[in-house]
Amino acid sequence: MRCSEPTLGPEAFKPTCHLFYGLRVFACDDDRPKWSGHKNQSVEL
């Protein structure tokens, strides 16, 4: 599934990564980093 659909709103609110990706409901095929928990405090998947 492609998760990089256009996001409306200011740049500051656009997603930059996936958090808690190990608990995901579906896989996202995009270039954003995926973290097992909190960003920079867990393993990057």
N, C-alpha and C positions, 0 to 999 in steps of 0.2 A: 504494500500500500504506500502510496506517495503522500508524505505529510507536509510537503513544502508548498502548500497552497498560498496564494497571496494573502497577506495579513493587512487589514486596514488599521489605521491609527498611527500615532507617532512612532518613530524608530525606537525610542526607549522602551516601548511595550512589545516589540516584536521578539519572538522566541530566539534564543541563542544556543540552547542545548536541551537535552532530555534528561530529567531528573528521575530517579527511582526506576530506571529503564528495566531492571531485572524483574519488576512487578508489572510490566506492561500487559495490556490487554491485546494489543496488536503491534506488529513490528512496523517501524517507520523507515522507509528507504530514502534517507536524505543525508546531507553532508554535515549535519549538526552533531557535535559530540554527545555521546550517551554515557551517563553516569549511573552506577549502581545505587547511589544514595545522593547526598548533597554534593554540589559542584565543588571540585578541588578538595573535598574532604572524604572522598571515597574512591573506589576503583573506576577508572574510565574503561568502558566496555568497547 
